[in-house]
Amino acid sequence: MKKVLLAFCSTLLVFVTLVFSLSALSQSNADAFKVAMITDFADVNDASFNQACFEGGKEWAAKNNIEFNYYKPSDASFAERVKSLNLAVDRGYKVVLCPG
């Protein structure tokens, strides 16, 4: 019985922590973070994962009044992707989506 009670209390504690964390995020100022997306070499209209990530990210950001932007590397190299990622971070984007 003690193990069941301990498991229940632990689960409840995790749930309450999660609820408060999400609540704080939803109540935070929209300027607190911005969302960016780094594509692979394809564009956001590729009818594949880049487009799905772009449309989903853009829609979510619009519903939550969060700034959303995307960056397309100049070529398909790993170095260009890292350069785009660093550019987004330098411009203040706190959440970066990297599909693919």
N, C-alpha and C positions, 0 to 999 in steps of 0.2 A: 504494500500500500504506500509506503514511503517513497518507493521508486516512481510510482505512478504520479504521486503528488509533486515530486521533484521534477519529473519530465514535463508535467503540466505547467508548473511555475516557470521553468526555463523557456518553454515554448511561448508562454504569455509574455515574458520579458522581451524575447526577440521580436514578437509581433508589435508590442508597444513601442519599442525602439524604432522599428521600421516605419510605423505610422507617424511618429514624431519627425523622423528624418524626411519623409516625403512631404509632410505638412510644411516643414520649414522651407523645403525647396519650392513648393508651389506658392508660398507666401513671399518668397524673396523678391527683391526688386529685379525687374527685367534686365537692368544694367549689370547685375551681379555676374552674369555669364552670357556668353554668346556661343553659338554652335556653328562650326565649319565642317565642310566635307572635302576630303581630298580624293579626287577621282584617280583611276589608273589612267593610262594614256587615252582611253576613250572619253567621249563627252557625256553629258548628262541626258542626252536623248538617244542613247544606244540601244533602247528597248531591252535592256538587261539589268544587271544588278546596280550599275551606276545610276540608271534612271529610277529604279525602285527606291534606292537609298535617298536620292535627291528629292524625289516627290514626297516620300514619307517624312524626311527631315524638315523639308520646307513647310509641309502642312502642319506638323507638330509645332514648329516654331511660330507659325502664324497664329495658331490657336492659343498659344501661351505667351504671345507678345515678346518673343525672344528673337534677337537678330540671328539671321541665318545667311551664310555665304558659302560658296564652293570655290575650290582652287583646282585647276587642271595643270599637272606638270607639263613642262615643255617637251619632254620626251619620255619614253617608257623606262628610263633607268631608275634604279633604286636611289641614286643620288638626287635626282630631280624630285622624287617623291618626298624624300627627307627635306629638301629645300622648301617645298610647298608646305609641308607640315610645320617647319620652323617659322615660315612666314605667317601662317595662321596663328601660331602661338605668340609670336612677337606682336601681332595686331590685337591681342587680347582675347582670343577665342579660348575658352576653358574646356569645351567639349569638342572633340574632333572625331568625325565619322570617317572611317577608312574601309570602304567596301572592297572586296576582292582580296 
